[in-house]
Amino acid sequence: MTQQPLAAAVRSLMPRAKADLAELVAFPSVADPRQFPVEECEKAARWVAEAFAAEGLTGVRLLDTPDGTQSVYAELPGPAGAPTVLLYSHYDVQPPLDESGWLSPAFELTERDGRWYGRGAADCKGNILMHLTALRALREVDGAFPVGLKVIVEGSEEQGTGGLERYAEAHPELLTADVIVIGDAGNFAPGLPTVTASLRGMTVVEIAVSTLAGNLHSGAFGGAAPDALQALVRVLATLHDELGDVAVKGLRADQTWPGVEYPDAKFRDDAKVLDGVALTGTGSVADRLWARPSVTVLGIDAPPVIGATSSVQASAKALVSLRIPPGMELKGAQDALVAHLEAAVPFGAQARVTRLSGGEPFSADTSGPAYEAMGEAMQEAFGVAMVASGEGGSIPLCNTLRTLYPQTEIVLIGVEEPTTQIHAVNESVDPVELERMALAEALFLRRYAELTKANA
């Protein structure tokens, strides 16, 4: 069967996809009760559950995961002998950050210059709509699904609390499948169909520095009194060398990426680097993003500029993130970071480094039938050949799933691409990309069922 009726069905479903995405984006489902009411996540979870139930999936239920959040589960047996495909995504989102920096309300889907703007429009509510639109198109054209289906939509992925990982480990039978499609990635460039073949792992640590019993007047005591904020800044400055490469002892920073390259000019444009500002680090951009570790200071607890007093600071705190490429072991990298921070503290200041979260890097085996089927599906949907790229981000669940189901293929795709600005202000999704990816997923489900049957 050719793709034309399926492509037409997906296209006709795009107005519905936009309306649904608007409803879903309207929930400020940030899984952090310190910032947003937990009820918003609960509303989003119910919306997702009802949406998949409406497409004929059964066994739809909300899973109470150990971190206190809810994940949505649904399933539907397939035809006799058909493989089972698990579709993953998450409904929780990043905080909006600086809401004054948004050109339209963060939780109101707004069309502008052909794109749909809103927090979660791409990461990851757009990917939920990719799954839904693919299933709707198959039902409309074929009247049924060619494979058995399972769906899991996580409620705390952005917070990295590990609730779904621990739930899966306690209920390993729940997510068994022949292939798992992770809808939380995207294309290397708009219009270039991409599977993500590797993910960096991540650990986050907190460093707290104390030097005084309390703040002191900077005129009366400054110059001799040890300043905790100054000490912290000096520690953080040691994390990179003069070229911007990671300078943590024990962490290699010279690996190379063997696959698709990322031209400097394209990266500068994608990242919106200001004129005259140099990129950091050495090696190719692809090396730095996908093959080497990176360290980022995520936040600092210090007095804000507005309201600051003339004081020597008694204490200061920072949150530091370390991303590690495949081939590095999480605990060893974490140990190296902690040791580096502790050793770099000046003045004999008191310092406490706390390990907060972590996930191992992931590398996919792209040689199986699921990747063959996805390549053919993406070629049809986009008209160009699929490529494999790395991803500098982390999805700890991937390693949990690989450990639980070592024979299962894991394929990472999605509607995200560099211009979506996930995790930043003015996040958006290109509806053309959403349409093509929904078509690619529908074609994949068909083609994977055909390949499995032929190889049986």
N, C-alpha and C positions, 0 to 999 in steps of 0.2 A: 504494500500500500504506500503511495507517495505521500509527501508531507503536505500537499496543497490544502486539502480539507482541514487538516490539523492546524496549519498556519492561519487559515481564515478563521477558525474557531478561536484561536488565541487572540487574534486581532479584535474580533468582535467582543471578547471578554475584557478588553482593556478599560473601557469606562467603568465596568464593575470593579476591576482591580483598583482603579483610582479611588472610587467611592469607599471601598473596603479599607484601603490603606489610610484614607482620611479618618475613618472611624478609629482605626487601631493607633494611629499616631496621636490622636487626641487624648489617649491615656498617658499621663506622665509616669510611665512604669519604670521608674528608677528604683532598683531593689536595695535601697538604703533608707530605712525608716528615720534616720537622722535628718534626711533632707526632704523626703516625700512620703505622703501617707501610704501605708501598705495596702490600703483599699484600692489604689490605682493599679497595682500589680495584680490584685485579685480580679479586678474588672477585666484587665487585659487577658488574663488566663481564661476567664469564662468566655470571652469573645472568641479566642482561638479555639477552645473546645467546641463551641457551638458551630463555628465555621467548618471544621472538619467533620463534625457529625452531619452537617447538612449535605456533605458530599458523599454520604453513604457509609462512612467509616463507623465501625462499631467499637464496643469496649472503651468508649471515650470516658476518660476520668482524669481528675486532678491528683497528682502524686505529691504528697507532703514530704519534701526532701529534708535531710537532717539539718540543713542550715536555716530552716524556718520558712523557706519559699515553696512555691508550687510549680511543678512542671506539668505540661499537658501531654497525655498519652492517648493514642488511638490506634486501631488496627483494622485490617480486613483481609481475611484469607483470600488467596488467589485461585485461579483455575488449577485443576489437578496437575501436579508435577511442575508448576510454575515456581520460580525463585521468589524469595522474599526480599523486598527493598525497604530499608529504614530511612526515612527522611527526617533530618534534624534541622532545627533552627532555634532561635531564642527570642522571646518577646520583651525582655528587659532591655533598657537602654542606658546610655551614658547620661549624666546630668547635662542640662543645656549649657553650662558654663556661664559665660557673660551674656545674659539675655539681651543686654543693650546692644550687643554686637550682631544680633540677628536682624536681618532685613525684613523678616516677617516673623510672627509668633512661632516659637520653637515647637509647640505642640498643636499647631494648626497647619495641615498640609496646604501648601500654597504653590500654585503654578507660576513660574516666572522664567521667561526665555526658554520655554520648552522643557524645563525640568520641574520636578516636584520636590519642594523643600519642606523639611520638618525633621525633628529629632527622631531617629529610628527609620526614616524613609528608606535608607539603604541598609543600615546595620541595627536591627536585623529584621525589621518588620517588612521591608521590601522583599526579603528572602522568604518570609512566610507566604507572601502573596505570589511569589514565584512558584512555590509548591502548590498552593491552592489553584492557581490559574492553569498549571500543567494538568492537575487532576480534573478540573472542570472541563478542559478541552478534550481530554480522553473520554470522559463520560459522554460528552455531547456528540463526538464523532464515532466512537466505538461502542458506546453503550455500557462499557465495563472497563475494568483495569486489567492489563495483561499479566500483572504480577501480584503476589501477596504484598500487602502494605503494612508498615508500621510507621507511626509518626511520633516523634518526641520533640517537644518545644520547651526549652529550658527557661527558668524564671530568674536566674541569678548569674548568668555567664559573665556579664560585665563586671560584677563585683569579685569574681574569682574565689567564691567561698567554697566551691567544690561539692555543693550539695548533691547535684545530679551524679557526679562521679561516685560518691559514697552510696547513693541509692542503687546505682547500677551494680556496684560490687556486692551489695546485699541481696540483690534480686537479678542475678546474671541471666536468668532465662528470659527476662522481659524484653531485652533489646537484641536478641539473637536474630541474625539476618544473613543473607548471602552477600549483600553489599550495603554499605551505609553511605548515603549522600549527605554530606555536611553542607548545608546551605548557610555558610557564614564566611564566604571568601568572595572572590570576584575576578574580573578580567584584568590582565596586565595593562591593557589600554582599551578605551571604548571601541567596540566592534571587533576586538581580537579575542576569540573564545579561549579560555584559559582554565586549566586545572592547576591547583596549588599542590606542588609535590613535596614541599617541606615547610615546616613551621619552626620558628625559634621557640625555645622554652623560656620561661620567665620566673624570676623570683623578685620579691619586694621585701626590703628591709627598712626598718626605722632606726635612725640614729638620734639619740638625745644627748646633748652635751650640757654639763653644769659646771660653773666655776665659782659662784658666789652664793651666799645665803639669800641674797635678794638684790634687786637692781640698785645701782648707786648713781649719784649725780656725776655726770661725765666731766664737769669742771673740777669738782673736788677730788675725784678719784681716777679719772681717765688718764691713761699713760702708764699707770702701774697696776691698776686693777685688771685682772684677766677677764677679757670680754668673751662670753660664750658664743655670741653670734660670729665674732671674728674667728674664733677657733673653728666653728663649724664650717664657715666659708673656706678656710684653709684646708680642712679635710676634704671637702667636696672638690676643690681645685686639683687635688692629687689624682683624681679618678681618670684623667686623660693626660696624654703627653702634649707637647707643644703643637703637634699636627692634628690633634683631636682624636687619635687612636686611644682605645682603652688601655690604661696603664696599670691594671690590677695584676699583681704578681701571681703567676700560675694560670692566667687566662691567655691563651694564644689569640693573637689578633692579626694573623697573616694568611688566613685561609683564602682560597679562591672559589668562585662560583663557576661551575662548568656549563651552565645552560644559557638561556636567553639573557642578553645584556640589557642594561638600562642606561641609555645615553645621558650624559651629564645635563645637556640642555633640556631634555624632556623631564628629568627629575627636578631641575630647578623650576620649570614651569608647573609641574604637578604639585610641588611642595610650596609654590609661591614664595621662593627665596627672594629677598629684596635685592635690588640692584647693588652691585659692589660687595655683597656679602659672600664670602667663600664657603664652599662646602667643607665639612669637617672630615678628618680621617684620610687615609691613603688607600690605594687600590681602586678598583672600579666601584661604581655605585652598587652594582649587584653584589660584589664581594662584601661591602659594608652592610648591606641590608639583609642578606640571606645566608652568608657563610661565616660571619664574624660576630663576636659579642658586641653588645652596645650597652652603655650605662646612661641612664637619664635621671635627673633629679626631678621628681614628680611634684614636690611641694616642700615649702619651708614654713615652719611656725616661727614668726618673728613679728615685731611690731609693724603695722602698716605705716606707710609714709604719712598719711593723713592721721593726725592725732598722736604722732610719735613725740616722745619727750626726750630731753637731753639726759640719757641714761646709759650707763654701761650695763649690758644685758647679763643677767645671772644665768639664763638657760636659753637654749634654742634647740630646735628639732627639725629633722628633714626626713623625707620619704624618698628612697632610692630604688629604682628599678634596674634590674640586670636581665637582658635578653641573651640567650645562648643558642648557638646553632646546633643542628644535628651533629653528633659526634662528641659533644661535650656532655658530661654527666652533671645533673642538677646539683646534687649534694656537694660535689667537689667544687663547683663554681660558686655555690653559696658560701661554702667555707672560705674560699679565697677572698670573696668580697668582704665578708665579716672581718677576716684577719687584716685585710688592707685598711678598712675603716678604723679599726681599733688601733693599729700601729701608727696611723697618720695623725692622731689627736695630739695637738701641741699643748704646751704649758703644764703638762701633767693633769689636764682637766679630767673630770669624771665623765665617762661616756658609757652609754648602754646601747648596744645594737640588738635589735629584736627582729627575728625572722618572722614575716607575716604570712607569706603565701608562696607557692611555687608550683611549677609544672614542667615536665620534661619536654625537650624538643621532639619533633615528629618528622619522620621521613616516610613517604608513601612508596609502596611497590606499584609501579605503573604498568606492569607487564601483563596484567590479567584481563579477562574478558570484559569486565565492567569498564575499564579504560578504553578498550577497543570500541565498545558500544558507545561510550560517551564521545570519543573522537569522531565517530561517524555521525552521531546526532548533532554535534556542534558544527561539523562541516556543512551539514544540510541547513541548519538554522541560520548560520552566519555567512555561508558562502566562502569561508576561508578555513584553512586547517587549524586545528587546535594546537596550542602550545602549552608547555608546562613551565611554571615559574615557581620561585620561592615566595615566602610571605614572612615579613619580619615580625608579625604578630604571633600570638600564642593562643591555642585552644587546648587546654589541658585534657579535656574530655577525649580527644583523639587517642592519646596514649592509653587511657583507661579502657577504651573500646578495643584497641589493638591487643592489650593484655588479656582482656576477657574473651575475645573472639579472634584468635591469631590467624584463622583461615579466611576471615571476612575481608573483602576489599573495602577500602575507605577512600571515597572520592570527594574532594573539596571543590565546590563551585559557588557561584553567587552573583548577585547583581551589582556588587561593589566594584568600583574602578577608581583610579587615582583622583578624579575630579569630584567624587562624591563627598569628600571631606568628612569621613566618619570620625567621630569623637571630637569634632571641632564645631565651631558655630557655622550656621548656614549649611548643615548637612543636606544632601539632596540625592535623588535618584533620577537617572535618565529613563523615561518610560520606554524608549526604544530598546534599551539594554534589558529592561525587565521583560518586555515582550519576547525578545530573542532568547533570553535564558529560560523563560517558561516553555517556549516551543522546544528548545534543546532538551529540557528535562522530560517533556512528554515523549519526544522522539526516542530519548534514551530508554525510557521504561519499555517502550515497544521493542526497540532493538535488542535490549538486554534479554528480554523474554525469548526473542527469536534465537539469539546466540545460544542461550542455555538449552533450549529445546533441540537445536541442531547438534549440540555437543553431548546430549544425554546418551 
